[in-house]
Amino acid sequence: MTRSPVYLTDLACSERLTLWTIRRLAGIQTNPHTPTTGPSGGLFLPCFRQEFLAVAQTFHDALTDMAALEMPALDIRVGCALSVTSTEYRLLLATEAAQNERNTDMDTLLQPLVPFAGLRARLASAITTLGACLAGAGYWLSSVVTVRYARVF
């Protein structure tokens, strides 16, 4: 049996925004000393700019550490790609778990992506802050995401 892919067009607005943000985070370089310039300066709402810069920096640091450990890169696509990878979907589910304070579920979802506990904790911190920023802006990820596509991945 073939697994049917998930596309951005299949997802709710908050889910698409989350995936787009994750894709942007994976593709940008951040500098905490220049918070209003560069690609990360306008990436999120001004009221959450400081928190979001922390998310961007932590996410970037985790990806850099993974590369330094010669771990395989996360399968995260560019922002305009329509299909969703299993890695992106796991990060989406982890963000939903973080928003709903299910830290054990979030850790379980991140473990196949990042096997080292310390590095996984840093990525979990970034995902948790991202979830909080999204929730503060009115973008809640429902647990329906988990049920809807759990069989796909």
N, C-alpha and C positions, 0 to 999 in steps of 0.2 A: 504494500500500500504506500502510495506517495503522500507526503505531507504537503498540505496546501500552504502556500506562503501567506504571511500577513503583510498587508500594505498600509501605508499611512492613511489612505482614504478609507480604510476599514475602521479606523480608530476615532474616538471622540476628540474634541478640540483640546482638552487638557492633556490627553495622551500624546497627541501630535506635538503639542508645545513641549512636553517633557522630552520626547525623543529628539526634536529639533535642538533643544538646549543641550542635551547630552552630546549630540553630534558636533555642535559648535564648541563645547568644552574640550572635546577630543582633538579639535583641529586648530585651536588658538593658543598662542603663547601669552602668558599673563605676566604683568609686572606690578607688584603691589605698590610701588612708589609712584606710579602714574595712573591713578584710578579713573580719571576722566578722559583719558586719551586711549587710542588703540582700539582694537576690535572688541575688547571686553567692556569698554566704557559705556557703550550704548546697548549692550546685550540684554539688559534686564531693566526693570522699573527703577527709577531713581531712588525711591524710598527704600529699596533693598540693595542698593549698589554695594555698600560695604560688605554685607553678608554674601552677596553673590560673588564679589571679588575673592572672598575667602574660599568659596566653593570652587571657583575657577583655579585658584592657586593650588588647592589641595588636590583637585582632580589632575591637574598638570603634573604635580609632584609625584603622584601615584603612578601615572603613566611613564614618567621619567625613570622612577625607581624600577618599574617593571622592565624597561629597556636595559637599564644598567645590570639587572639580574639575568639578562638574556632570556627573559620569558617571552612567549609569543605575544604579539600585539593584540589588543582587543579588536574584535571584528566590528568596528563602528564605521558606518558609511558617511559619505558627505551629505550635507543638508538637503540636497535636491533629490536624493535617491528615494524612490517610492517604496521599495520592499524593505522589510524590517528583518535584521539578522537575529539569530537566537541570542547573541550577546546583548544586543540593544534591547530585546524583549526582556531579558533577565534584569537589565538595569532599570527598565520601566517598572517591572514587578517589584524590584527592590525599593524603588522610590515610593510606590504605592504602599508597601509594607512599612516603610519609614513614616509616612504620613499617618498611618493608622497605629503607630507605636508597636509594631510587631517586629522587634529587633531580632529575635531568633530566626524568623522567616527571612528577614533581610540578609542575615549572615549566611543562612543556608543557600540563598540564591546567589550570593557573591562568591561563595567558596569554590565552585568550579572555575570561576574566572580568575580568582586571585587566591592561590593556595596558602600563602603566607599570612598568618594571623595579624601581624603588625601592619602590614601593607593593606590587608583587607579592612582593618579598623579605620585606617585613614580614608580609604575609599568610602566606607560606610558613613563616616563623618560628613564627607562631601555630599553624598546622596541624601543624608538626613537634612542637611542645611538646604539643599536644593528643594526637597519636599516641603520644607517649612516656608521657603520663599514662594513657591508655587501656591501653597495653601493661603499664605498671607495675601496673595494677589487674587484669590478666589478660584484657583484651579486645583480642585480636589480630584484625586485619582480614586475611582471606586474599585472595590474588590471584584466587581463584575469583570474587570480586565482579566483577572486570574481565571475565572470560570470560562470566559468566552473563548480564550485561545490556549488553554492549558494543554490540550491534546496536540496542538500544532507543534509545540516544541517539546 
